[in-house]
Amino acid sequence: MGRSWWYDEYWKKEQRPAKGRLRLPKRPFWIWIIILALSVLLAAGSTGFQPVILLWIINFIHYFCRILVFIIFIRAILSWFAIARTNIVVVLLDAVAEPVLSPLRRIIPKLGLFDITPLVAIIILYLIPFILRLLLI
């Protein structure tokens, strides 16, 4: 039936957000953009800023994989300690590492209490640039 007309809430209009308002993407999007930008800068700097596209692509993939290895390694080390899952560092590391680790978790079972998916992910991320260099150069 609703409230009577004499209540103040009855006369208030619904407050809706403006239709044309721009919503920024969530935090993991910006972290991935920073990782990609850092990889591009490292790849460009390692080639001496020469416009050799194939070399840039190989170096980009190399540095991108190395940054992901570093993030997964730090996340694995932090999982050994009693740190709150709501800690901003843990949340950011999880946002970056989970898209890499979750497909591997579906394939690789846990060994008792041990999760070896970070180790497998690190090995795969080390092999990707190596195999790419063998195939392209």
WOTAUR-V111623 format. One record per backbone hydrogen bond with DSSP energy under -1.0 kcal/mol. CO is the residue of the C=O (numbers start at 1). NH is the residue of the N-H. If there is no record, write none. Layout:
# WOTAUR-V111623
co = (CO/CO)
nh = (NH/NH)
This chain:
# WOTAUR-V111623
co = (4/18/27/28/29/30/31/32/33/34/35/36/37/38/39/40/41/42/43/44/50/52/53/54/55/56/57/58/59/60/61/62/63/64/65/66/67/68/69/70/71/72/73/74/75/77/78/81/84/87/88/89/90/91/92/93/94/97/98/101/102/104/111/114/116/117/118/119/120/121/122/123/124/127/128/129/130/131/132/133)
nh = (7/21/31/32/33/34/35/36/37/38/39/40/41/42/43/44/45/46/47/49/52/56/57/58/59/60/61/62/63/64/65/66/67/68/69/70/71/72/73/74/75/76/77/78/79/80/81/83/87/91/92/93/94/95/96/97/98/101/102/105/106/108/114/111/120/121/122/123/124/125/126/127/128/131/132/133/134/135/136/137)
